[in-house]
Structure formats: C-alpha cells, structure tokens
C-alpha cells in the first residue's frame, strides 16, 4: 500500500457514479504497508510505515449495533485534501440484513464537492455520538446522494 494524491474528482450524477482520480508515486517514502486480502468485506492489511501521519486525533470507541440511531451522523474523509467531517443522515438501519455490507442506509451532503457518494469514498468512517458506527460501502447508481454502509461492529469480527 502506498500514499496516493488526489488529482481530481469526477462528480456523480444519476445513472453514473463519480470517482476520485488519483496518482501514486511508488517511491520508498510513500510506502505504507502490506495488503494481505481484498475481499467483498473490504481490503485488509497492515500499516508498517508512516502510521503517525494517519493516526491523528483521539481514538473513538466502536458503537454497538443497538446504539446506532437514525438521524444525524458524520462521514470523515480527506476528499477535499484534508481530513474533514461531512454531515450525513442515517435513514434506515437493517439489524438483521443478510448482506452485512448494506446494513446502514445513508444520505450524504457532499453534493457541492462530489455530487454524492463516489467511488473512492468506500471505507470512509461513519461517526455518530462520538463513536465509530460504520463505513461507507455502496452508492445507489440512480441516486448518488444515497448509499449504504456496514456496521463497525461487523467489521471488527
């Protein structure tokens, strides 16, 4: 895994999801670590170098599924070039959904910057009440303002 730089953003629109376009310079100082699995549940690996650069701020507790509520939440992303929290709404919670990647239905407010959820936002943390509740997994192709997330509790199992 290597550090990447965002070159541009293609905004999403109905019928066509947007995307982050980036570049990677494969020099030793950009090396971060190893990826050991790329699964339907995400990419797994271990950061070996530059951990402090990515581990800023305080550690957040992981919310249990039962603690998550519909309503205001935040998506944390560095899509703008620096880490920032963007307002979102958790519209529906699927506690017993068989597809664990779609257990949180969310609506985003990143419209001016991205046009909605775009490719490259997957894995962005979803925060609520000072806790990590999940991560972004999907965009609805016909409505890029809407998408899905996975419970953080499911991610750590």
C-alpha positions in Angstrom: 0.0 0.0 0.0 1.2 3.5 -0.9 0.2 7.0 -0.2 -1.9 8.5 -3.1 -2.6 12.0 -4.1 -6.0 13.1 -5.3 -5.6 14.6 -8.8 -9.3 15.4 -9.5 -12.9 14.4 -8.7 -15.5 13.4 -11.2 -18.9 14.3 -9.7 -21.5 11.6 -9.5 -24.9 12.0 -11.2 -28.0 9.8 -11.6 -27.0 6.8 -13.6 -23.3 7.4 -13.4 -21.3 7.2 -10.2 -18.5 9.7 -9.8 -15.0 8.8 -8.8 -11.8 10.0 -7.3 -8.9 10.2 -9.7 -5.5 9.9 -8.0 -1.9 9.2 -8.6 0.6 7.1 -6.8 4.4 7.7 -6.8 6.0 4.3 -6.0 9.0 5.7 -4.1 10.1 4.3 -0.7 8.9 7.3 1.3 5.3 6.7 0.0 5.3 3.1 1.1 2.7 2.4 3.9 2.5 -1.3 4.3 1.2 -4.6 3.0 -2.3 -5.6 1.8 -3.0 -9.3 2.5 -6.7 -9.6 1.5 -9.0 -7.9 -0.9 -12.5 -9.3 -0.1 -16.2 -8.4 -0.6 -16.0 -7.0 3.0 -13.0 -4.7 2.3 -9.3 -4.6 1.9 -7.2 -5.8 4.8 -3.6 -5.2 5.5 -1.1 -3.8 8.0 0.4 -0.3 8.0 4.1 -0.6 8.5 5.4 2.9 7.9 4.1 6.5 8.4 1.4 5.4 11.0 1.5 8.7 12.9 0.6 10.6 9.7 -2.7 8.7 9.6 -3.4 8.3 13.3 -4.2 11.8 14.4 -6.8 12.9 16.9 -8.3 10.8 19.6 -9.3 7.1 19.3 -13.1 6.6 19.1 -15.0 3.8 20.7 -16.9 1.4 18.4 -20.7 1.7 18.7 -22.7 -1.5 19.1 -25.4 -2.0 16.5 -28.0 -1.4 19.2 -26.6 2.1 19.9 -26.9 3.4 16.3 -29.9 5.7 15.6 -31.4 7.1 12.5 -30.7 10.7 12.1 -27.6 13.0 12.0 -24.2 11.4 11.6 -20.9 12.3 10.0 -18.7 10.9 7.3 -15.0 11.5 7.8 -13.0 11.9 4.6 -9.9 13.7 3.2 -11.6 14.0 -0.2 -11.0 17.8 0.0 -7.3 17.4 0.6 -7.5 17.4 4.4 -9.5 15.3 6.9 -12.9 16.8 7.5 -16.3 15.6 8.7 -19.3 15.9 6.4 -22.9 15.8 7.6 -24.9 12.8 6.6 -28.2 11.2 7.6 -28.6 7.6 8.7 -32.0 6.9 7.1 -32.5 3.3 7.9 -30.8 0.6 10.0 -31.0 -3.1 8.9 -30.2 -5.1 12.1 -30.9 -8.5 10.5 -29.8 -7.9 6.9 -28.1 -10.9 5.3 -25.9 -8.6 3.3 -23.7 -7.2 6.0 -22.3 -4.6 3.6 -25.7 -2.9 3.4 -26.8 -2.5 7.0 -26.9 1.3 7.1 -28.8 3.3 4.5 -27.3 6.8 4.3 -27.9 10.1 2.6 -24.9 12.4 2.1 -24.4 16.2 2.0 -21.2 16.2 -0.1 -23.1 17.4 -3.1 -21.1 20.5 -4.0 -17.8 18.7 -3.8 -18.6 15.3 -5.2 -22.2 15.1 -6.4 -22.9 12.5 -3.7 -21.2 9.2 -2.8 -18.5 8.5 -5.4 -16.0 5.6 -6.0 -13.1 6.3 -3.7 -15.3 7.1 -0.6 -15.7 3.4 0.2 -14.3 2.7 3.6 -14.8 6.3 4.9 -15.8 6.1 8.5 -19.3 7.0 9.7 -19.4 8.6 13.1 -22.4 9.3 15.4 -22.4 10.5 19.0 -18.7 10.4 19.3 -18.4 6.7 18.2 -17.5 4.9 15.1 -20.7 3.3 13.8 -19.6 2.1 10.4 -18.0 2.7 7.0 -19.4 3.6 3.5 -19.7 0.6 1.2 -22.0 1.4 -1.7 -23.7 4.2 -3.8 -27.1 3.9 -5.3 -26.4 4.4 -9.1 -29.7 6.1 -9.8 -29.3 8.4 -6.8 -25.7 9.2 -5.8 -26.9 11.2 -2.8 -27.9 7.8 -1.2 -25.8 4.8 -0.3 -25.1 2.1 2.2 -22.6 1.4 5.0 -21.5 -1.6 7.1 -21.6 -1.7 10.9 -18.2 -1.1 12.5 -19.1 -3.9 14.9 -19.3 -6.3 11.9 -16.0 -5.0 10.5 -14.1 -6.0 13.7 -15.4 -9.5 13.8 
